[in-house]
């Protein structure tokens, strides 16, 4: 089963790194972010990867020129300015007519992708996304006048669920993506939601995206611990 990874964006919010490499190639413990994402899929036996490159795609191609484990890796240039939906659409001929995994090249998780796939098969819908708790960022304060009478460090459980990526997708979904400028997260996913064809697999374990340097620093600390 193929694993599609979106790795072509500009990564402007972490430009201190992306001046030199695309965001999925930022180093974490001596390996690129994208390597750690792929490693989790490979752990469950999914080793056929299609990487949708764009911005500084030559850096990704150069890294995967050498054989990485027993993985089958294809790096496809999907255009520098193509949006997330457009990138997936451009891969249609490589994906073929089978169910496939889809994720972002900047979000790490220990999600059990085998269970995710089984959940998708059981529900028989076009798309399944992995829902995660957003990382807690702020402490919650209640104030009377100028006096704090309640303080609690905000926990993940108080904040609902967000899209953590790690999708399972039926190829028919690609017909809902119209052009290069289409964002995956807008029209296509909104459309499948309206017709009742989007499911959420809830993951309460580790998940961390890398949007900013702060996110990357947090991730480095977590990797040092485990």
N, C-alpha and C positions, 0 to 999 in steps of 0.2 A: 504494500500500500504506500502511495506517494505522500510525502510531507512537503508542502509548499511553505516557504518562509519569505515574508516580505522584508526586503533589505535594501530598498532603493532610495529612501527618504534623505532629506538634507540634514536633519538633526540639528536645526538651528538653535535649540534651547541648550545645547551642550557644545557650543561652537569651539570652546577651548580644546576639545578633542577632535571634533569633526572637521576642523581645518585640514587635518592631515589624513584621517581615515573615515570611512562611513561608520555610523554609530554601531552597527552590529559587529564591527571589527575592533571596538575599544577593548583593550586588554583587561582581563580579570583573572588573577592568579596565573598569569603567564599565557593565557589562551583567550581568544576573542569571545565576546558575549555569545555570538551565534553558535560557537562550538559547544558551549555549555547547554544551550537550548537543544541542539541536535543530540547531545549525549543522553539527555533524558528520553528522547524518542527511541534512540538505539538500545537503551536499557530494556525496553519492552519489545524489541525485535523489529522496529521500523527504521530502516536504514537507507531508504531510497529518497533522496532529497532534491527538490527543485528550488533553487534560490533565485528570487526575482530581484535582480540588481538594478542600479541606476546611478546615483551619485557615487563617484569614485569606485565604480564596480570593478575596475582593474585590480584594486587591492584585494577584493574578495576572490577574484579569479586566480590571482597569484598565490594566495594561501591554499586554495583547494587544488592547485596543480599537482601538489604532492598527495600521495594516497594517505587518507586519514582512516585508520582502522580498516574495516571491510565495508565502509560506506560507499554508496553510489551517489555521487554529488554532481549535479548539473547547475551551472551558474548562467542564467539567461538575462541578457540586457533588456529590460522592459522600459527604458527611457528615463532620462534624468528628471523630467517634469511630470511624469505620469503619476496619478493619484492611486491610492491603495486598491480601489475596485478595478481601475484600468489595468493595473499590473496583473491582477489575477486573470482578467479577461484575456490579456496577451499570452497567457500561458495555456490557453485552452487546448491547443494541439499537443502540448506536452503532458497535460493531465489525462487526456483521453476520456473514457466513458465510465470510469470507476469512481467510487467514493474516495475522497482524499482528506488528509489533514491540512489545516491552514493555520499559520500563526505569524506573529510579528517577530522581527529580528532583534527586539530590545526588551523582551519580557521573559524573565526566568521563573520557573516554577517546578515543583516536584509532583505535579499532577500526574495521576495514573492514567496515561493515555489509552491503555487497553480497556480500562473501565469506562472511560469517556466514549470510546468507540462502541462498546456494548450498549451503553445508555442510548446512544444515537440510533443504533440498529433496532433496539426495543421500541423506540418511539416513532420510527418510520417518518421522520420529517425531513425537509430539505436541508436545514442547517441546525447544528447544535453549537452553542458557545459555552465556554467555561466561565461561570460567574464566580467572582472572588470578592472578598471584603476589601475595601480601600484601606491602605495603610493609615493608621492613626497619626495625625500630624499635630494636633493642638490639645491643650488641656481645657476643660469646660469650666467656666466660672459664672457664678450667680452673684449679683451685687445689689445691695440696698444702700442707696446714697453712695458713699465711697467705700463701704465695708463689704468685703467678700464674706458671704455666709455659706458658700458651697464651692468646693473645688474638687474636680475629679479628672484624672488623666483620661482622655477620651480613648475608648477601646474600639476595636474594629467592629464589634457586634452592634454598636449603636448606630452604624452608618449605612446599613443596607448593603446592596450588592452592585458591583460594576462589571463591565465587560473586561475579562482578563485575557481575551484572545483564545488561543488553543481551541480552534473550531474543528468540527467535522462537517464536511460539505458534500452534497450530492452535485454532480456535474450540471444538472438542469439549472441550478442556481446561477450559473454563468450567463444564462440568457437574460437575467434581470439587470446585468451590468451593461450600460449602453455605450460608454466611450472612455477614452483615456482620462478625462477630467472627473470621472465618477469616484466619489469616496465610498469605499466599502461600507462604512459606518452610517452613511446617510440613506439615499434612495433604496439600494438593494436590501439592506437589513431591515429598514423600516417597512418595505414592501412585504417581505416574508413574515414579519410580525403581524401585519394587518390581515394576512390570509391564514394565520395560525400555523405557520410552518417553521417557527423558530423555537427551539427548546434551550433550556439552561441547565447545564451540569454544574452543581454547586461544589466548589472546591474550598475547603477550609484550611488547607495546609499552606506551605510556603508559596508566596508569589511576590515578585518585585519587578516593576518596570523601571527602565532607566530613561527618564525624560531630562533630568538635570544632573549637574555634578553632585548635588546633595544626595540624589537617589543612588548614584554610583558609589559614593563614600559609604552610605549605609550598607550597600551590598557587599562592599569589601570587608566591612566589619563582620557581617554575617558569615562570609566565607572563611574568615580567620577563626571564628568560633566553631564552624562545622562545614 
